[in-house]
Amino acid sequence: MKTKMMFAISRIILGAFVLLSSNFISADESSVGNGEAQKMEIDDSTFSCIRSMTPVRGFYVDNILGDLDATLKVANSPTGGTYPPGSVVQLVPAEVMVKLEKGSFPATNDWEFFELGVSAKGSTINKRGFVDVVNQFGGNCFACHVQARPEWDMVCEKDHGCDPIPLTEEMILAIQKTDPRCEDNPTLSDAEKNAMRQLMKTLSGGGEPGF
């Protein structure tokens, strides 16, 4: 029931925001992106082992245009900032956001959200954009990230203004350490193993995580 309510609320927020933004976004910009966005040539091969990226306070960043220093400057700033094009921000293997060229997605500060399928063979982009991309708990990614205060450029952390996610720190660590695309996954601690079991129970409909 709680998950369904979160999903319903996220859809209401998304619908309202898209409606308010409709006067400022062309039809091309509100779909998958315009010609400028496609210059980055984002495809399945763009995304690999999450831990090959650079860790920042529990999440990972990269820059597919090679400007990692600029991405890290914003990620590590205590006052926030605007991420440069090419920035990749990822908390768990199956969900990722990428900063496109300026003007690609005005409604999302030029962020595009991706839902991935991950396996030992690599990544598969299942959905991309911002209208229909949801997490494993049914929450719309954009509807959550749009709640971040302006200085954080739609990147959510505990104190950025976004709703909390139904994952404990141990669950997040366990998910990151078991990315099937990685060749050097470490052994989970007992706490992480217990967290993963609870997460699997939740995803199979056996109950909410304890938080």
C-alpha positions in Angstrom: 0.0 0.0 0.0 2.8 2.4 0.9 4.6 1.7 -2.4 1.4 2.2 -4.4 0.8 5.5 -2.6 4.4 6.7 -3.3 3.9 5.8 -7.0 0.6 7.7 -7.2 2.0 10.8 -5.6 5.1 10.7 -7.9 2.8 10.6 -10.9 0.8 13.5 -9.7 3.9 15.6 -9.1 5.3 14.6 -12.6 2.0 15.4 -14.3 1.8 18.9 -12.7 5.4 19.7 -13.5 5.1 18.6 -17.1 2.0 20.7 -17.5 3.6 23.8 -16.0 6.6 23.3 -18.3 4.7 22.7 -21.5 4.9 26.3 -22.5 8.6 26.2 -22.4 9.4 22.8 -24.0 9.0 21.8 -27.6 7.6 18.5 -28.5 11.0 17.2 -29.6 12.6 18.3 -26.3 10.0 16.6 -24.2 10.5 13.2 -25.8 13.8 11.4 -25.9 15.9 14.4 -26.7 16.8 16.6 -29.7 19.7 16.3 -32.1 22.1 18.0 -29.7 21.5 15.3 -27.0 22.2 12.5 -29.5 25.8 13.8 -30.0 26.8 11.9 -26.9 25.7 8.6 -28.6 24.5 7.0 -25.4 23.8 3.3 -25.8 24.1 0.0 -23.9 27.8 0.1 -24.0 27.9 3.5 -22.2 27.2 1.8 -18.8 29.4 -0.7 -17.1 30.4 -1.8 -13.6 29.2 0.9 -11.2 32.3 0.6 -9.0 34.5 1.5 -12.0 33.2 5.1 -11.5 34.4 7.5 -8.9 32.7 7.2 -5.5 31.3 10.3 -3.8 29.6 10.0 -0.4 28.0 6.6 -1.2 27.1 7.3 -4.9 29.2 7.2 -8.0 30.0 9.7 -10.7 31.7 9.8 -14.1 31.7 12.0 -17.2 31.2 10.3 -20.6 32.7 13.4 -22.3 35.9 13.0 -20.3 35.4 16.1 -18.0 35.5 14.1 -14.8 37.2 16.9 -12.8 34.4 19.3 -13.6 31.8 16.7 -12.5 33.7 16.0 -9.3 34.0 19.7 -8.5 30.2 20.0 -8.4 29.7 16.7 -6.7 32.1 17.6 -3.9 30.9 21.2 -3.5 29.3 21.9 -0.1 27.1 24.5 -1.8 26.1 22.6 -4.9 26.3 23.8 -8.5 25.4 22.9 -12.0 26.8 19.6 -13.3 28.6 19.9 -16.7 27.4 18.0 -19.8 28.4 14.3 -19.8 28.1 13.9 -16.1 26.9 10.5 -14.9 25.4 10.1 -11.5 24.5 6.6 -10.2 23.5 5.2 -6.8 22.6 1.6 -7.8 23.4 -0.4 -11.0 20.0 -0.4 -12.6 19.3 3.4 -12.4 21.4 6.2 -13.8 21.1 9.9 -14.8 23.2 11.6 -17.4 23.6 15.3 -18.0 23.0 16.1 -21.7 24.0 19.2 -23.7 22.5 22.5 -22.6 18.9 22.9 -23.9 18.3 19.1 -24.4 15.7 18.7 -21.6 14.9 22.2 -20.1 12.3 20.6 -17.8 14.9 18.4 -16.1 17.9 20.8 -16.2 19.1 18.7 -19.1 19.2 15.4 -17.1 18.1 12.2 -18.8 17.1 9.2 -16.7 17.8 5.6 -17.6 16.4 2.3 -16.4 18.9 -0.5 -17.1 18.8 -4.2 -17.2 22.2 -5.5 -15.9 23.8 -8.9 -16.1 27.3 -10.5 -16.5 27.0 -9.7 -20.2 26.6 -6.0 -19.6 23.9 -3.4 -19.7 20.6 -3.0 -21.6 18.7 0.3 -21.7 15.1 -0.7 -20.9 13.8 2.9 -20.7 15.2 6.4 -21.1 13.9 10.0 -20.9 12.0 11.2 -17.8 8.2 10.6 -18.2 8.1 6.8 -17.9 11.4 5.9 -16.1 10.7 4.4 -12.7 12.7 2.7 -10.0 12.1 -0.9 -8.7 9.6 0.4 -6.2 7.4 2.1 -8.8 8.5 5.6 -8.1 9.1 8.0 -11.0 12.8 9.0 -11.1 12.1 12.6 -12.3 9.3 13.2 -9.8 11.7 12.4 -7.0 14.7 14.4 -8.3 12.7 17.5 -9.2 12.2 17.9 -5.4 15.9 18.6 -4.9 16.6 22.3 -4.0 17.8 24.3 -7.0 21.4 24.5 -5.8 21.7 20.7 -6.0 20.8 20.5 -9.7 18.3 17.7 -9.2 20.8 15.3 -7.5 19.2 13.8 -4.4 21.0 13.2 -1.1 19.6 13.0 2.4 19.6 16.8 2.9 18.8 18.0 -0.6 15.0 18.1 -0.3 14.0 14.8 -2.0 11.7 12.2 -0.4 13.7 9.4 1.3 14.1 6.2 -0.7 13.1 2.8 0.8 16.6 1.6 1.0 18.9 1.4 4.0 22.6 2.2 3.7 23.4 -1.5 4.1 21.0 -2.3 1.2 22.6 0.3 -1.0 26.1 -1.0 -0.3 25.0 -4.6 -0.9 23.5 -3.7 -4.2 26.6 -1.8 -5.3 28.9 -4.7 -4.3 26.9 -7.3 -6.2 26.7 -5.5 -9.6 26.8 -8.5 -12.0 28.8 -6.4 -14.5 31.8 -6.2 -12.1 34.5 -8.8 -12.2 35.8 -8.2 -8.7 32.8 -8.1 -6.4 33.8 -8.2 -2.7 32.3 -10.5 -0.1 29.3 -9.0 1.7 29.4 -8.4 5.4 26.8 -10.1 7.6 24.9 -6.9 7.9 24.9 -6.5 4.1 23.8 -10.1 3.5 20.8 -9.5 5.9 20.0 -6.3 4.2 20.0 -8.0 0.8 17.7 -10.8 2.0 15.3 -8.2 3.4 15.4 -6.3 0.1 14.7 -9.5 -1.9 11.8 -10.2 0.4 10.4 -6.7 -0.2 10.8 -6.8 -4.0 8.9 -10.2 -4.0 6.0 -8.7 -2.1 6.9 -9.9 1.3 7.0 -6.6 3.1 8.6 -3.2 3.4 12.3 -2.7 4.3 12.7 -1.6 7.9 13.5 2.1 8.0 
